[in-house]
Amino acid sequence: MSNKITQSELETYLWGSAVLLRDHVDAGSYKQYIFPLLFFKRLNDVYNEETEKAIKENGPEAADWEETHSFVLPEGARWNDVRNVPQNVGKAITAAFRTIENANVDKLKGIFGDGTWTNKKRLPDRLLKDLLEHFSSRTLSLENCPEDELGQGYEFLIRKFADDSGHGAQEFYTNRTVVHLMTEMLKPEPGESIYDPTCGTAGMLISAIAYLKQHGKEWRNVSLYGQEWNTLTTAIARMNLFLHGIEDFQIANGDTLLNPAFVERRKLKKFDMVVANPPYSISDWSRSAFESDRYGRNILGVPPQGRADYAFIQHILVSMNQGTGRCAILLPHGVLFRNEEKEMREKLVRSDMLECVIGLGPNLFYNSPMEACIMICRTEKPDDHKGHILFINAVNEVTRKNAHSFLEPQHIEKIAGAYDAFKSDHDIAKKVSIRDVEKNGFNLSLPLYVRPESSDGSEDCRTIQECYDGWRSCSRSTISAYQELTALLGKEAKTDE
């Protein structure tokens, strides 16, 4: 009889651990305790599985061979060692975590985070023993729970925490369907380097690997890089990648704008593909340092203190390989039209790196009704894309269910198909020359260029700011055309004289 855990069983098992914590820990802190225990249990069960397989194939002596295991799990720091401790359980957990990290410095240093396990007021021994017993009810071996399935369960837990905490969800969870869309448009290839400068729990990096697996392409030779400012989230990202069976990755903790982690010879490391969902319009950032940036990232200018969006955009542009470099950035709609960023927007358009702008529908983010857009840029556009930008208005390509919105496969296919075709389509897309964008004052607001025709009386989904901005830009265009016509008529009148 198979012991394989179904996806629904796995999700119930994982969420059961959170239920145990409900009366003791704030929902926003669940991840600080559940993820490390889950990872500890996974390491223990995979280690035991490797041991049993080696003994079966090569005899008892193979249990201690170095090549038997993919990591070190020291005696005294294993699951049952901690499970059988009668008291001071939090202290035993902490000791086991540090012992494992120190025995696997290259792979696991700092991966268990810095949870306050010894706070008995919050985590009494009885609660910790209940958690250990709950996790002990399943064996998380590779046979019972392959990497992809455990990884999906892990992401389920992240999503549930986003729902349950009711605050800050977008900081560590980006709607998975939007991530799939971004990956589908960038099309990662074997052997490439892929980077996320604000990686959260590494969902975008994992999506790139999932794309390669889905298309039957080699994924083990892809190098993944990420940076995340939150220490705990950094640890979760590394656990997430590890639990998906990914080994070639580097996830750094730190402020990407102030101290970028990936530097070679005093210059930013270059990558083939960059995906990102930077924190939106933050005001607490190192603008003065960026003004005289030692890495030369201010190629478009210095963003205002109240909005760091274009600082992240420029970091990403400078981080792309010449030729193969391409990026997809999830951003607030304001970057397309805000007046204080006009000069930077103009330089971006004139650089001919901006290839596509996609407007997404509302409510695609947990606990937030906001709309967002995707910017796609390339260091080297195909010849028939040069001098043009494709605008895709996908505000109607969305499904809403159980208070959440998401993109269904047909939505992703339609949007990605429009991008691949890179031509005007009256239903969704418009290929626009840079000269025409210039006529609109380098305003990139979607309604200026394309809006799906609607014959069913559906409401206009544009924001008030977009409607006003569209009206203002059209007014400028009308005045400009009138002035040109007046000047032309004046010249003709003089000629007649």
C-alpha positions in Angstrom: 0.0 0.0 0.0 1.4 3.4 -1.0 2.2 6.0 1.6 2.2 8.8 -0.9 0.6 11.9 0.4 -2.0 13.5 -1.8 -2.0 17.3 -2.3 -5.2 17.8 -0.3 -3.8 15.7 2.5 -0.6 17.6 2.5 -2.4 21.0 2.6 -4.6 19.8 5.5 -1.5 18.5 7.3 0.4 21.8 6.9 -2.5 24.0 7.8 -3.1 21.8 10.9 0.1 23.1 12.3 -1.1 26.7 12.0 -4.4 25.8 13.8 -2.3 24.6 16.8 -0.7 28.1 17.0 -3.8 30.2 16.6 -4.4 31.0 20.3 -0.7 31.6 21.0 0.8 33.5 18.0 -0.4 36.3 15.8 -1.2 35.0 12.3 1.5 37.2 10.8 4.1 35.3 12.8 3.0 31.7 11.9 5.6 31.4 9.3 8.4 32.2 11.8 7.7 28.9 13.5 6.0 26.6 11.1 8.3 26.8 8.2 11.5 26.0 10.1 9.8 22.9 11.7 8.5 21.8 8.4 12.0 22.1 6.9 13.6 20.3 9.9 11.1 17.4 9.4 11.8 17.3 5.7 15.6 17.2 6.2 15.2 14.4 8.8 13.0 12.2 6.6 15.0 12.7 3.4 18.2 11.9 5.4 16.6 8.7 6.7 15.4 7.8 3.2 18.9 8.2 1.8 20.3 6.0 4.6 17.8 3.2 4.1 18.4 3.2 0.3 22.2 3.1 0.8 22.1 0.2 3.2 19.7 -1.7 1.0 22.1 -1.3 -2.0 25.5 -1.5 -0.3 25.2 -2.8 3.2 25.1 -1.3 6.7 28.6 0.4 6.3 27.1 2.6 3.5 25.1 4.6 6.1 28.2 6.6 7.1 29.6 7.2 3.6 29.8 10.8 2.7 28.4 10.3 -0.8 25.3 8.7 0.7 23.8 12.0 1.8 23.2 15.3 0.1 23.6 17.2 3.4 24.9 16.5 7.0 22.5 15.8 9.8 24.6 15.4 13.0 23.7 12.9 15.7 21.9 14.7 18.5 20.4 17.2 16.2 17.8 14.9 14.5 14.0 15.0 14.7 13.6 12.3 17.3 16.4 13.8 19.4 14.3 16.9 19.8 10.9 15.1 19.9 12.0 13.1 22.9 13.2 16.0 25.0 10.9 16.2 28.2 11.4 19.9 28.9 12.9 23.1 27.6 11.8 22.0 24.1 12.4 25.4 22.6 16.1 25.3 23.7 16.5 21.9 22.1 15.0 23.1 18.9 17.3 26.1 18.7 20.3 23.9 19.5 19.4 21.5 16.7 18.9 24.2 14.2 22.3 25.8 14.9 24.1 22.5 14.8 22.6 21.6 11.4 23.4 25.1 10.0 27.0 24.9 11.2 27.4 21.4 9.7 26.2 22.7 6.3 27.5 26.2 6.1 27.6 26.4 2.3 24.0 25.2 1.9 22.0 25.9 5.1 23.7 28.7 7.0 21.0 30.9 8.6 18.2 29.0 6.9 16.2 28.3 10.1 15.9 32.0 10.9 15.9 33.6 14.3 12.6 32.7 15.9 12.2 33.1 19.7 11.8 29.4 20.4 12.8 29.8 24.1 10.0 32.2 25.0 7.9 29.9 27.1 5.2 32.5 27.6 4.5 32.4 23.9 5.6 28.9 23.2 5.2 26.7 26.2 6.7 23.2 26.2 3.2 21.6 25.8 2.5 23.6 22.6 5.9 22.8 21.1 5.5 19.1 21.8 2.0 19.2 20.2 3.6 20.8 17.1 6.3 18.1 17.0 3.8 15.4 17.3 1.6 16.9 14.6 4.6 17.0 12.2 5.6 13.5 13.2 2.2 12.1 11.9 3.5 12.2 8.3 6.8 11.0 6.7 8.0 13.7 4.3 10.4 11.6 2.3 10.9 12.1 -1.4 9.0 8.9 -2.2 6.0 10.0 -0.1 6.1 13.7 -1.1 8.2 14.6 -4.2 9.9 18.1 -4.3 7.3 19.7 -6.5 4.4 18.5 -4.4 5.9 19.6 -1.1 6.9 22.9 -2.8 3.3 23.4 -3.9 2.1 22.6 -0.4 4.6 25.1 0.9 3.3 27.8 -1.4 -0.2 26.9 -0.3 0.9 27.7 3.3 2.3 31.0 2.2 -0.9 31.9 0.5 -3.0 30.8 3.5 -0.8 33.0 5.8 -1.4 35.9 3.4 -5.2 35.4 3.8 -5.2 34.7 7.5 -2.9 37.5 8.6 -4.9 40.2 6.7 -2.0 42.6 6.4 1.3 42.8 4.6 0.4 39.8 2.4 1.7 41.3 -0.8 5.1 41.7 0.8 5.7 38.0 0.6 3.1 36.6 -1.8 2.6 37.6 -5.4 -0.4 36.1 -7.2 0.9 33.0 -8.7 -1.1 33.3 -11.9 0.5 36.7 -12.6 3.9 35.2 -12.0 3.2 32.4 -14.5 2.2 35.1 -17.1 5.5 36.9 -16.6 7.5 33.7 -17.0 5.5 32.7 -20.0 6.4 36.0 -21.8 10.1 35.9 -20.9 10.6 32.2 -21.7 13.6 31.1 -19.7 16.1 28.8 -21.4 18.5 26.1 -20.1 21.9 27.4 -18.9 20.7 30.9 -18.2 21.1 33.0 -15.1 17.8 34.3 -13.6 17.6 37.1 -11.0 15.0 38.5 -8.7 16.2 41.6 -6.8 13.2 41.6 -4.5 12.6 37.9 -4.3 10.3 37.5 -1.3 9.8 33.7 -0.9 11.4 33.0 -4.3 8.1 32.3 -6.1 9.2 34.0 -9.3 12.4 32.0 -9.5 10.6 28.8 -8.9 8.1 29.6 -11.6 11.0 29.9 -14.1 12.2 26.4 -13.2 8.6 25.1 -13.4 8.3 26.6 -17.0 11.4 24.6 -18.1 10.1 21.4 -16.5 6.8 21.9 -18.2 8.4 22.3 -21.6 10.7 19.3 -21.1 13.8 21.4 -21.0 16.9 21.0 -18.9 16.6 23.0 -15.7 19.4 21.8 -13.4 22.0 24.0 -15.2 20.0 27.2 -14.6 21.5 29.5 -12.0 19.1 31.4 -9.7 19.9 34.6 -7.8 17.8 36.6 -5.4 17.9 39.3 -2.8 15.4 40.0 0.0 15.6 42.7 2.7 13.6 40.7 5.3 15.7 38.2 7.2 13.0 35.7 7.8 11.6 35.9 4.3 15.1 35.3 3.0 15.3 32.1 5.0 11.9 31.1 3.7 13.0 31.7 0.1 16.0 29.4 0.6 13.8 26.7 2.2 11.3 27.0 -0.6 14.0 26.5 -3.3 15.5 23.6 -1.4 12.1 22.0 -1.0 11.5 22.3 -4.8 14.7 20.2 -5.3 16.7 23.2 -6.6 20.3 23.4 -5.7 22.0 26.0 -7.8 20.8 29.2 -6.1 22.1 32.1 -4.2 19.7 34.1 -2.0 21.1 37.1 -0.2 19.7 39.1 2.7 19.9 42.9 2.4 18.7 46.2 0.8 19.0 45.8 -2.9 19.1 49.6 -3.6 21.6 50.5 -0.8 23.7 47.3 -0.9 23.2 45.1 -3.9 24.5 41.6 -3.1 25.7 40.5 -6.5 28.7 42.5 -7.6 31.7 41.6 -9.8 34.7 43.8 -10.1 32.8 46.7 -8.5 30.1 46.4 -11.1 26.7 44.8 -10.9 26.5 41.2 -12.0 24.7 40.8 -15.2 21.9 38.3 -15.8 20.0 36.8 -18.8 16.6 37.2 -17.2 15.2 39.3 -14.4 11.8 39.0 -12.8 10.6 41.3 -10.0 7.7 42.6 -8.0 9.4 45.5 -6.1 7.7 47.1 -3.1 5.4 49.7 -4.5 6.2 53.4 -4.2 8.2 53.2 -1.0 9.3 56.5 0.5 11.9 55.1 3.0 14.8 54.5 0.7 18.4 55.7 0.2 17.8 58.4 -2.4 20.9 60.4 -1.5 23.1 57.4 -2.1 21.4 56.6 -5.3 22.0 60.2 -6.5 25.7 59.5 -6.7 25.4 55.7 -7.1 28.7 53.9 -7.2 27.3 51.3 -9.6 26.0 53.9 -12.1 22.4 52.8 -11.8 20.9 56.2 -12.2 20.9 56.1 -16.0 17.5 57.6 -16.2 17.7 60.0 -13.3 17.0 60.1 -9.6 13.5 59.3 -8.5 11.6 61.4 -6.0 12.0 60.5 -2.3 8.3 59.5 -2.1 8.5 56.9 -4.9 11.4 54.5 -5.4 9.8 52.6 -8.3 12.2 54.0 -10.9 15.1 53.2 -8.7 14.2 49.5 -8.9 13.5 49.8 -12.6 17.0 51.3 -13.2 18.7 48.7 -11.0 17.1 46.0 -13.1 18.0 47.6 -16.4 21.7 47.8 -15.4 21.6 44.2 -14.2 20.7 42.7 -17.6 23.2 41.1 -19.9 23.8 42.8 -23.2 22.0 40.9 -26.0 20.2 38.2 -23.9 19.0 40.5 -21.1 15.3 40.8 -20.6 13.0 41.6 -17.7 9.4 41.6 -16.6 8.6 44.0 -13.7 5.3 44.1 -11.8 4.6 47.8 -10.9 1.9 50.2 -9.9 0.0 51.9 -12.7 1.4 55.3 -11.6 4.8 54.6 -13.1 3.1 55.0 -16.5 1.9 58.5 -16.1 3.1 60.3 -12.9 4.3 63.8 -13.8 7.3 63.8 -11.3 8.8 60.8 -13.2 8.2 62.1 -16.7 11.9 62.8 -17.5 12.9 59.3 -16.5 10.0 57.8 -18.4 11.1 59.8 -21.5 14.7 58.5 -21.2 13.4 55.0 -20.8 11.3 55.2 -24.0 14.1 56.9 -26.0 16.5 54.2 -24.9 14.4 51.7 -26.9 14.7 49.1 -24.1 11.0 49.3 -23.2 9.3 46.6 -25.3 5.9 46.1 -23.8 3.4 47.5 -21.2 0.6 45.3 -20.0 -2.2 46.7 -17.9 -3.7 44.1 -15.5 -7.2 44.0 -13.9 -8.0 44.9 -10.3 -8.0 42.6 -7.2 -5.1 40.4 -8.3 -3.3 40.9 -5.0 -4.4 39.4 -1.7 -6.1 41.9 0.6 -5.7 44.7 -2.0 -8.0 46.0 -4.8 -5.1 47.8 -6.5 -4.4 47.5 -10.2 -0.9 46.9 -11.5 1.0 46.8 -14.8 3.9 44.7 -16.2 6.8 46.4 -17.9 8.9 44.2 -20.2 12.3 45.5 -21.3 15.2 44.1 -23.4 18.8 45.2 -23.9 18.4 44.2 -27.6 15.0 44.1 -29.2 14.3 42.0 -32.3 14.6 44.2 -35.4 10.8 44.3 -36.0 10.3 45.5 -32.4 12.8 48.3 -32.5 11.4 51.8 -32.4 8.0 50.5 -31.1 6.3 49.6 -27.8 3.4 47.1 -27.6 0.6 48.1 -25.3 -1.6 45.3 -24.0 -4.8 46.2 -22.1 -5.6 43.1 -20.2 -7.9 44.6 -17.5 -10.8 42.3 -18.6 -8.6 39.2 -18.8 -9.3 38.1 -15.2 -11.6 35.8 -13.2 -12.9 36.6 -9.7 -13.9 33.8 -7.3 -14.2 33.6 -3.5 -13.1 37.2 -3.1 -9.9 36.7 -5.1 -9.1 37.5 -8.7 -6.7 35.4 -10.8 -5.7 34.7 -14.4 -7.0 31.5 -15.9 -5.0 29.6 -18.5 -6.9 31.1 -21.4 -6.2 34.6 -20.0 -2.4 33.9 -19.8 -2.5 32.3 -23.3 -4.3 35.4 -24.8 -2.0 38.0 -23.2 1.2 36.0 -23.9 0.0 35.3 -27.4 -0.6 39.0 -28.1 3.0 39.7 -26.8 4.5 37.0 -29.0 2.7 38.3 -32.1 3.8 41.9 -31.3 1.2 43.6 -33.6 -1.9 45.6 -33.2 -5.0 43.7 -32.3 -8.1 45.8 -31.8 -9.3 43.5 -29.1 -6.3 43.8 -26.8 -3.1 45.2 -28.2 -1.6 48.2 -30.1 1.9 48.5 -31.6 2.9 52.1 -31.1 5.9 53.9 -32.5 8.1 55.8 -30.1 7.3 59.0 -32.1 3.6 58.5 -31.3 4.5 58.0 -27.6 6.4 61.3 -27.8 3.3 63.0 -29.2 1.5 61.9 -26.0 4.2 63.5 -23.9 5.8 60.1 -23.1 2.7 59.2 -21.2 2.4 55.4 -21.1 -1.2 55.2 -19.8 -2.9 52.3 -21.4 -6.2 54.0 -22.4 -4.3 56.5 -24.6 -3.3 53.6 -26.9 -5.6 50.6 -26.5 -8.9 49.8 -24.8 -10.9 46.6 -25.5 -14.1 47.4 -27.3 -17.2 46.5 -25.3 -20.6 45.9 -26.8 -22.1 44.3 -23.7 -22.4 47.5 -21.6 -19.6 46.5 -19.2 -18.2 49.2 -17.1 -15.0 51.2 -17.8 -12.4 49.7 -15.5 -10.0 52.6 -15.6 -9.1 54.5 -12.4 -10.0 58.1 -12.0 -6.4 59.1 -12.4 -6.1 57.2 -15.7 -9.3 58.8 -17.0 -8.1 62.3 -16.0 -4.6 61.6 -17.4 -6.1 60.3 -20.7 -8.2 63.4 -21.0 -5.3 65.7 -20.3 -3.0 64.0 -22.7 -5.7 64.0 -25.5 -6.3 67.6 -24.8 -2.6 68.4 -25.3 -2.6 66.4 -28.5 -5.6 68.3 -29.8 -4.1 71.7 -29.0 -0.8 70.6 -30.6 -2.6 69.4 -33.8 -4.6 72.7 -33.9 -1.4 74.8 -33.6 0.3 72.8 -36.3 -2.8 73.2 -38.6 -2.9 77.0 -37.8 0.8 77.3 -38.7 0.3 75.3 -41.9 -2.6 77.4 -42.9 -0.6 80.6 -42.2 2.2 79.4 -44.4 -0.3 78.6 -47.2 -1.9 82.1 -46.9 1.5 83.7 -47.2 2.3 81.6 -50.3 -1.0 82.7 -52.0 -0.1 86.3 -51.4 
